[in-house]
């Protein structure tokens, strides 16, 4: 009896790590935290500290993604650059390659001509290319944008949102990502392009070099239409 109990106990203890590993492997949560140094050109010439969070939750046909960005620089106790971005997107798979999406996006840049910009949009997405090396997603749909300029003037307009995201595996531990988002309306067209190369060090740690280009079609006099940000960062994946 004692022998049987001991054997059962050993088997249970031996199986515990496997159960934990299986649970971790099937967890619907994933994400990464990115911390680095950014060099900005355009309306602000500065070298900043940046922090970015990406998190996703996937269950059955639903895919939820959260994006949080923060950039800040101070010099002689004065803030010389400060911006924040938050975005949440939900996708619902219709087939293996097509889906519906809804996204909410908010931006605040203390050194731009806007106090804030918020947009809500939804539409149709399609995985136009897929292979063992990567995939390409394309999205399009209508939405509404709310803005407040630094003069206090508020604007509301209907917009169209276009987005393309390309992910390509360069090697067993290196990836290239390109994401372009266009939000266009009668008063302004915002374009955001993010290109990055990520090299994995371990399963949880990686190094990344990225280039972000932001462009507005209409800006106040004396303001540049294009801002660029080059970032070198360390990435922790979870």
C-alpha positions as CSV (number, residue, x, y, z in Angstrom):
1,X,0.0,0.0,0.0
2,X,2.7,2.4,1.0
3,X,4.7,1.4,-2.1
4,X,1.7,2.1,-4.4
5,X,1.1,5.5,-2.7
6,X,4.7,6.5,-3.2
7,X,4.6,5.5,-6.8
8,X,1.5,7.6,-7.4
9,X,3.0,10.6,-5.6
10,X,6.2,10.4,-7.8
11,X,4.1,10.2,-11.0
12,X,2.0,13.2,-9.9
13,X,5.1,15.3,-9.1
14,X,6.7,14.3,-12.4
15,X,3.6,15.3,-14.4
16,X,3.3,18.7,-12.7
17,X,6.0,20.4,-14.8
18,X,4.4,19.0,-18.0
19,X,1.0,20.3,-17.1
20,X,2.4,23.7,-16.3
21,X,4.3,23.7,-19.6
22,X,1.2,22.6,-21.5
23,X,-0.8,25.4,-19.9
24,X,1.8,28.0,-20.7
25,X,2.0,26.7,-24.3
26,X,-1.8,27.2,-24.8
27,X,-2.1,30.5,-23.0
28,X,-4.2,33.0,-25.0
29,X,-1.9,35.8,-23.8
30,X,1.3,37.0,-25.5
31,X,3.1,40.3,-25.8
32,X,6.3,42.3,-25.5
33,X,7.8,45.3,-23.7
34,X,10.2,47.5,-25.7
35,X,12.5,50.0,-24.0
36,X,15.0,52.1,-26.0
37,X,16.6,55.3,-27.1
38,X,15.0,57.3,-29.9
39,X,16.3,60.1,-32.1
40,X,13.6,62.4,-33.6
41,X,13.8,64.7,-36.5
42,X,11.1,67.1,-38.0
43,X,9.2,69.4,-35.7
44,X,11.3,68.2,-32.7
45,X,15.1,67.6,-32.8
46,X,15.8,65.4,-29.8
47,X,17.1,62.2,-28.3
48,X,14.5,60.6,-26.1
49,X,13.7,57.6,-24.0
50,X,10.9,55.5,-25.3
51,X,8.7,52.7,-23.9
52,X,6.3,50.5,-25.9
53,X,4.0,47.7,-24.8
54,X,2.3,45.2,-27.2
55,X,-0.1,42.7,-25.8
56,X,-2.5,40.3,-27.5
57,X,-5.3,37.9,-26.4
58,X,-6.5,35.3,-28.8
59,X,-9.4,32.8,-28.2
60,X,-11.2,30.9,-30.9
61,X,-12.1,33.4,-33.7
62,X,-11.3,36.5,-31.6
63,X,-8.0,38.3,-31.6
64,X,-7.5,41.4,-29.4
65,X,-4.4,43.6,-29.5
66,X,-3.3,46.4,-27.3
67,X,-0.6,49.0,-28.2
68,X,0.8,51.6,-25.8
69,X,3.6,54.0,-26.7
70,X,5.3,56.7,-24.6
71,X,8.2,59.1,-25.4
72,X,9.6,61.7,-23.1
73,X,12.7,63.9,-22.9
74,X,13.6,66.5,-20.3
75,X,16.5,69.0,-20.4
76,X,17.4,71.3,-17.5
77,X,14.2,70.3,-15.7
78,X,12.1,71.3,-18.7
79,X,10.2,68.9,-21.0
80,X,11.4,69.1,-24.6
81,X,9.5,66.2,-26.1
82,X,6.5,64.2,-24.8
83,X,4.0,62.1,-26.7
84,X,1.6,59.2,-26.0
85,X,-0.3,56.7,-28.1
86,X,-2.9,54.1,-27.1
87,X,-4.7,51.7,-29.5
88,X,-6.9,48.7,-29.1
89,X,-8.1,46.5,-31.9
90,X,-10.4,43.5,-32.0
91,X,-10.6,41.1,-35.0
92,X,-13.1,38.4,-35.7
93,X,-12.2,35.7,-38.2
94,X,-14.7,35.0,-40.9
95,X,-12.5,32.4,-42.7
96,X,-8.8,31.4,-42.4
97,X,-7.8,34.5,-44.3
98,X,-10.6,37.1,-43.9
99,X,-11.8,38.9,-40.8
100,X,-13.8,41.9,-39.5
101,X,-12.0,44.5,-37.3
102,X,-12.8,47.4,-35.0
103,X,-10.1,49.7,-33.6
104,X,-9.9,52.7,-31.2
105,X,-6.9,54.9,-31.4
106,X,-5.9,58.0,-29.3
107,X,-2.8,60.2,-29.6
108,X,-1.5,63.1,-27.6
109,X,1.7,65.0,-28.5
110,X,2.5,68.1,-26.4
111,X,4.7,69.5,-29.1
112,X,2.4,69.1,-32.1
113,X,-0.4,71.4,-33.4
114,X,-3.0,69.1,-31.8
115,X,-3.8,68.6,-28.1
116,X,-5.3,65.2,-28.9
117,X,-6.5,63.1,-31.8
118,X,-8.9,60.1,-31.4
119,X,-10.4,57.9,-34.1
120,X,-12.8,55.0,-34.1
121,X,-13.1,52.7,-37.2
122,X,-14.1,49.3,-38.4
123,X,-14.0,47.3,-41.5
124,X,-12.8,44.3,-43.4
125,X,-9.3,42.6,-43.3
126,X,-7.8,40.0,-45.6
127,X,-4.5,38.0,-45.3
128,X,-3.3,38.6,-48.9
129,X,-0.1,36.5,-48.6
130,X,0.8,33.7,-46.3
131,X,3.7,31.3,-46.3
132,X,6.2,29.6,-43.9
133,X,8.3,32.8,-44.0
134,X,5.6,35.3,-43.1
135,X,2.3,37.0,-44.1
136,X,0.7,40.2,-45.3
137,X,-2.5,41.6,-43.9
138,X,-4.5,44.3,-45.6
139,X,-7.4,46.3,-43.9
140,X,-9.9,49.0,-45.0
141,X,-12.9,50.6,-43.5
142,X,-14.7,53.8,-42.5
143,X,-14.5,55.6,-39.2
144,X,-14.8,58.9,-37.3
145,X,-12.0,61.2,-36.0
146,X,-12.2,63.6,-33.2
147,X,-9.4,66.3,-32.8
148,X,-8.7,69.3,-30.7
149,X,-6.0,71.8,-31.9
150,X,-3.7,73.7,-29.6
151,X,-5.9,76.7,-30.3
152,X,-8.8,75.0,-28.6
153,X,-10.7,74.4,-32.0
154,X,-12.4,71.0,-32.1
155,X,-12.9,69.0,-35.2
156,X,-15.1,66.0,-36.0
157,X,-15.0,64.3,-39.4
158,X,-15.7,61.0,-41.2
159,X,-12.5,59.2,-42.3
160,X,-11.3,56.2,-44.1
161,X,-8.7,53.9,-42.6
162,X,-6.3,51.8,-44.6
163,X,-3.6,49.5,-43.0
164,X,-1.1,47.0,-44.2
165,X,1.2,44.8,-42.1
166,X,4.0,42.7,-43.4
167,X,5.9,40.2,-41.3
168,X,8.8,38.2,-42.8
169,X,11.2,35.8,-41.1
170,X,14.8,36.6,-42.2
171,X,16.5,33.8,-40.4
172,X,15.9,31.5,-37.4
173,X,16.2,34.4,-35.0
174,X,15.6,37.5,-37.1
175,X,12.4,39.1,-38.3
176,X,11.4,42.1,-40.5
177,X,8.2,44.0,-39.9
178,X,6.6,46.8,-41.9
179,X,3.3,48.4,-40.9
180,X,1.6,51.3,-42.7
181,X,-1.6,53.0,-41.4
182,X,-3.4,55.8,-43.2
183,X,-6.3,57.7,-41.7
184,X,-7.7,60.1,-44.3
185,X,-10.5,62.7,-44.1
186,X,-11.5,65.9,-45.8
187,X,-9.5,68.0,-43.3
188,X,-6.3,66.0,-42.9
189,X,-4.6,62.7,-43.9
190,X,-2.4,61.0,-41.3
191,X,0.1,58.5,-42.4
192,X,2.2,56.3,-40.1
193,X,4.9,53.9,-41.3
194,X,6.9,51.7,-38.9
195,X,9.8,49.5,-40.2
196,X,11.7,47.3,-37.8
197,X,14.3,44.5,-37.7
198,X,14.3,42.3,-34.6
199,X,17.1,39.9,-33.7
200,X,16.4,37.3,-30.9
201,X,19.0,36.6,-28.3
202,X,16.9,34.1,-26.3
203,X,13.2,33.1,-26.4
204,X,12.4,36.1,-24.1
205,X,15.0,38.7,-25.1
206,X,15.7,40.5,-28.4
207,X,17.3,43.6,-29.9
208,X,15.4,45.9,-32.3
209,X,16.2,48.7,-34.7
210,X,13.1,50.6,-36.0
211,X,12.3,53.6,-38.1
212,X,9.0,55.4,-37.7
213,X,7.7,58.1,-40.1
214,X,4.6,60.2,-39.4
215,X,3.2,62.6,-41.9
216,X,0.2,65.0,-41.9
217,X,-1.1,66.4,-45.1
218,X,-2.2,69.7,-43.6
219,X,-0.2,71.5,-40.8
220,X,0.0,75.1,-39.5
221,X,2.4,77.5,-41.0
222,X,5.9,77.0,-39.9
223,X,5.3,73.4,-39.0
224,X,6.9,70.5,-40.9
225,X,4.6,67.8,-42.3
226,X,6.9,64.9,-41.6
227,X,8.4,63.6,-38.3
228,X,10.9,60.6,-38.2
229,X,12.0,58.6,-35.2
230,X,14.8,56.1,-35.2
231,X,14.9,53.8,-32.2
232,X,17.4,51.2,-30.9
233,X,15.8,49.1,-28.2
234,X,15.8,46.0,-26.0
235,X,12.7,43.8,-26.2
236,X,11.3,41.5,-23.5
237,X,8.8,39.0,-24.8
238,X,6.2,37.3,-22.6
